[in-house]
Amino acid sequence: MEFNKKTVRTVALAAFAVLGGYWCLQNLSPIGKTLQALLSLASPFLLGCAIAFILNVPMRAVERHLGSDGKRLAKLRRPVAFMLTLALVAGVLALAGLVVVPNLGEAASSVAEQAQSFFTQLPEKLAELEARLPELQMALASLEVDWTSLSNKALEMLQSLGKTLVNSGVGGVLSGVSIVGSVVSGVSTFVIGLVFAIYLLLQKEKLGGQVRQCLYALLPERVADRVLEIAALSNRTFSSFLSGQCLEAVILGTMFAVSMAIFRMPYALLVGVLIALTALIPIVGAFIGCGVGALLILLVNPIQALLFIVLFLVLQQVEGNLIYPHVVGSSVGLPSIWVLAAVTVGGKLMGIIGMLLFIPLCSVLYALFRQYVKDRLSGKKISPAKLRPSKPLPHKAAEKHPHTGGGGKPPRT
């Protein structure tokens, strides 16, 4: 091996990489705490990036429809588009609240009426129990029970329960202070993230230009081009996934609202809105809405609650096998089987956030790998006929084929 400047640098980098990996393995706990602290510091800005990315999808569509005639209108187009986007999002949330809150109040009043009816009938139930009390006394007398040991055990349980309550009282005060601190921290993080998102949305071209300058200044031109290409692909994929997921949620909520109205089930509009909101979580979100809807209908009519579960299973099969793979899968360019795989793996690793993240992430990886395979095949100049899937032989031809063991003659040896 020739020891020139390039070889020495490669060997030195490899040695530093090995030493660095060994040091990281020996100090996993401090590294984990440091990363956690850095993530906590960066969480408002990460939240701001997420808010900006979500709001940028409808804001971009609104901005396109505002036109660009005149310099004065061009300067006002971005703020106007941002304000219209905020108004649109706030209007959707307010409309959902107007549907959900009154119906939940009606459900709560129904529960209160049923509880009042239960307590009204309680004296009659107690009278029936008292009438059967002699029979219960005779049954207890026939049992051989050591009442002294039972009373001692009950006394010990009460003493331990008292100690637990005292300790939990002190701990409850401390946990209450911790909860207040967590709420204040969460609100401040959201406010900082929202302000950062507003800045990103209003200055996105300027920030994009600065990022491009840094990439071309710090990286080779070919690498910078590839990074920007992957970033553009990721942006298109994530935007398409967000649009497809929202469209799928609206379709599923409408299906439930219309179907429940046809079968005259209670809370049709409320359950439809709840399922539309929970369906934003891929694949499993609708099951959460099903649980809430079944509980609400159960308070009114248990038979209709069972019918609602059957209706949910039917519509879920239609949505899972037809609507979701074609709406969301096609929007991100990912085949249906990989959509299901991405949701499963993402949910196992990162929960709900993983489900939302892994579909567009897998779509980006799928597109990059597909292009890599095409480039490799074109470089090898393989015949297109070899890449086509082989067709199965017809039934009669398979019977005459000598290797199938059918009616054909055995091969000569």
Beta strands, then each sheet from edge to edge (+ up, - down):
end
